[in-house]
Amino acid sequence: MTMDSDTRGLGALQGSIERRGLRDHVYDRILQLLLSGEVAPGARLSIDTIARQLQVSPTPVREAMVQLERTGLVTREALKGYRVAPPLRPSQLAELFDARLMLESTAARLATPATPSLLRELRAAQDHHRIAGERVIATLSEGAPDVALTTAYFAADAAFHRVVFDHCGNHYLTDMSENLGAQLHRMRQAALHGITDVREAMAEHEAIVAAFAGEDARAPEQAMRRHIELVRSRSLDIERTD
């Protein structure tokens, strides 16, 4: 390969990275818009309008919409484009937690006994989640929920659970968890303005870390199972009271 062809190859790679970075930025902006509740379920999402608002071409918006369709937050209709999807129904939410309970408890069991790297990463993720949670609690105590802070809190929560999957030694479980995680966005969409279980989740994450750090081989799976079951109970209670 000549130097010119090498240069062209590097230029193409750089261009690909820049396009991917732009697409990810657009995805994050649209995701925040959807989670903020500013657009009602069923509302049409115009790619051209969003592109003008974000001052980008329609291409990264279209690519972001394809990604968002996988999360279930938007739906696509032939010849009509994209619309904001409705929130999960209680029956769908129950199914989601059944699947999550199976995957996460299995991952915790397979990740036992914990390696030093697992404990180190899990403790770091716990600290990140705690800090994000304390910020959410502070804003809620002032009566002014902040969508950006709450979104960051949910991202920290997901990162904590991802550590366990990263160390479970089964990439099929990890892939399934990522697909399932996309659907969790729809659950979180309804909770953004009424999240009330931050302290409970923080305490349950602490219990999971303690279980992995202990000597009981059954404790991590049990702690994870208890956490998911409690989150399910709290989430379904919120749905029933809405």
DAQUIDA-V647559 format. One record per run of one state. SS is the DSSP state (hx for helix, st for strand, lp for the rest). FROM is the first residue (numbers start at 1). LEN is the number of residues. Records with the same first field share a line. If there is no record, write none. Layout:
SS->FROM-LEN  FROM-LEN
This chain:
lp->1-2  37-7  46-1  55-3  72-2  78-3  85-5  111-5  142-5  167-4  192-6  214-5  242-1
hx->3-34  47-8  58-14  90-21  116-26  147-20  171-21  198-16  219-23
st->44-2  74-4  81-4
